[in-house]
Amino acid sequence: PPLDNLELKPGTYKIKIENPAFKPVTKTITVTAGGTATIQHDFK
């Protein structure tokens, strides 16, 4: 399930996803004006 919903200004962002049992994952997203971006990752 999502942990947070963020409102970000348009631009490019690096998002770090952490779980103590796994290595951190960094994803790059681009947010457009009026748009949405969804980040999904399954730790395995």
LINLINRA-V292249 format. One record per pair of residues at least 12 apart in sequence whose C-alpha atoms are under 10 Angstrom apart, sorted by the first residue. I is the first residue (numbers start at 1). J is the second residue. D is the distance in Angstrom with one decimal. If there is no record, write none. Layout:
i-><I I>
j-><J J>
d-><D D>
//
This chain:
i-><1 2 2 2 5 6 6 7 7 8 8 8 8 8 9 9 9 9 10 10 10 10 10 10 10 11 11 11 11 11 12 12 12 12 12 13 13 13 13 13 14 14 14 14 14 15 15 15 15 16 17 17 17 17 18 19 21 21 22 22 23 23 24 25 25 27 27 27>
j-><40 38 39 40 38 36 37 31 36 31 32 33 36 37 31 32 33 34 30 31 32 33 34 35 36 29 30 31 32 33 28 29 30 31 32 27 28 29 30 31 26 27 28 29 30 27 28 29 39 28 39 40 41 43 43 43 43 44 43 44 43 44 43 41 43 39 40 41>
d-><9.4 9.5 9.0 8.6 9.4 9.9 9.8 9.7 9.0 7.4 9.4 9.4 9.3 9.8 7.2 8.0 7.4 9.3 7.4 4.8 4.8 5.3 8.3 8.4 9.7 8.4 5.6 5.3 6.6 8.6 7.0 5.7 4.3 6.3 8.8 8.2 5.6 5.4 6.3 7.9 6.5 5.6 4.4 6.4 8.9 5.2 6.2 7.5 8.7 8.8 9.4 9.6 8.2 9.7 9.3 7.9 8.8 9.5 6.9 7.8 8.7 9.9 9.3 8.4 9.0 8.0 9.6 9.4>
//
